[in-house]
Amino acid sequence: MECLGNTLLVKPLITPPSMQNREMKATLFGLVSTNGNHMPDANRDGLPDSLSWTFTVNQNRLVWEASNATVTTYEGTAASVTARLRNYGGKPETFEIAPTENWIAPMQHSGSVPPGGVQEITFVISDQLNAGERSTTVYAVTPAGSEPLLVQLTVLFRPPEWVVKPSEFEHSMPITCQYEVDSALSSDANDLIAAFVGSECRGITNIQFVPGPDVHRAFLAVYGNNRFNETVTFRAWDASSGRIFIMAEKLSFDPSQTCGTLLSPLILHPASRQQNIPVSGGWTWFSLNTRASNMKPDSVLRSVAASSGDILKDQTRYWQYGTSSGWVGPNEQLRIGAAVQAAPDKSGNIRIEGASVRVDTPIAVQSGWNWIGYLPGRFLDVNEALLSLTGSAEGDIVKDQHGFAVHDVADRWHGNLGVMRPGSGYMLKTGNSGTLIYPGWSAFHSPRGDGESLTSFMKADHKHGWEVSPHRFEYTMNLTSALMMDGLLLHDTGVTVAAFSGSECRGIAYPLDVEGTALHCFTIYSNTAGDSLRFLMYMPSRDTVFEARESVAFFPDDVVGTPVAPYLLRISGTTSAYERTPETPRSFELRRNHPNPFNPGTEIEYVLPVPGWARIDVSDALGNHVARLVDARHEAGVYTARFDAGSLPSGVYSYTLYAGSYVKTMHMLLVK
């Protein structure tokens, strides 16, 4: 400390960067004035008083414009959040981004911000997280110190797509009800109760708190056109666990009657649960963790609109659908613990009702390929999920329809299959027989936790129009590759690589950092063996696409390269390259809104392959019309419509695109 007249100059003995954003305290003892006066002893304890100052050190000219960022998404859905770094100084400032958790990754890892300038940093959130809340601090590391950014993430279970349109019905029947979940009445305002006649939703409502009697009730309006002779059944969705229950109670629809009162509501009790599995038009790999009383294909797939020639198969059996005959094949039931592949002509949802299967049900594994199911009710890191396979050897492989992981000598699984998820089917190739037992908690009551992996989600933003449709193909192979440019191993973590057969994209791989090596782990698709595959690489730093010298022949279930010995794809930095081309519309398409969930605005992208009239309408959960976003003639192209819900309450909303004979509805969540 130095005294300069009537000023005290505090000189810390530690460097300024190490004090950045820290609260410091300076204390002065035994101050004597130039006239010899000592600091008074106000406490009369024989010791001179002290003076203290508390202050926060902030010498950094490069700071986050906001100290925190929040993002909300659905379980199984990728998300992103953008924060802004501003340079308040008079010279350029450099930075490096340092995440502290493996579920978040920056699109830009380092850079420089000019004087007075702003740099937007977008962070990608893993799509393989269990529902719940989590937070992390991301740091912008600068020469003057580290600037913290608090990122708060909420992952929600996706609500069921229950929709009712009251305007289509003449009569209604009011019901005051509640439902029992885990031996207690629901008190969660996000829980849903729905009424059905057959498979048609006839009413839906949330749980509400009623002051005065201080009770939670659901006020359900059930709609119908027939005054009598309709049986009403009930389902409930538990928002805290994502479970759908089939309730035991049934009623006869009678609009002249009122069922239940505020003080004596109709109590609904779960009789079974429902598992929902979306299937796309084309190939879908799935598995079941719910056991129905009838597990034959005609019963399990009754909610899917099957077409003549649709295919269903597991590892040893095969069925085909006939319009008059139904599913033709072995008169046997689908197996719990086994993967199934379906190829329906139309998209839909498998809805199976029954009892939960114990997660720790043993699954026999033989040497070679095994089609295995997934029994847990939450995401699990692949290393945790397959921990019971003690006989796994180097080169063993597990894959789903979109990714794969390879077992190494360190007894770890590496690849772009970071987690295993409910409803998915898997193929496991192992050199040893054994038994697979998933970690033993109930799929019916699955605790929340993080199934997450650094290699489990996209870290590169590909804007060059490449896309692949896995559901169009029956077979897969896998390739682990590393890139070489002009004879040197390429460590650029922004490079995206795509596999092509002719001009058709058959697989896309994003960079993974595996023990310091940038690897690209492919799942490549085909319907026939022998296709010749070529590889294109997009390098954002040069906004250029290169083609590798190598080509690979496709063979079903083939595995090329390993994390230890990756297949090398070589390019030359001096060869001619071509600029990326804009997206060419090929079919009508309504895309997922972004962001989702949102507050208060979101954008909806839609694709029109031909000129014509297009309309987009928005409705609430009860089917009431909320807004018309688009109603005009368009040229062929890709368009974006914006929906502003500033005056609307939180809830699930649906948006529908009408374009010629094309009609498609999707759902979005407003969270305020």
Summary of the structure (lengths in Angstrom):
residues: 672
radius of gyration: 30.0
end to end distance: 51.8
largest distance: 110.4
contacts: 2095
relative contact order: 0.08
helix: 3%
strand: 50%
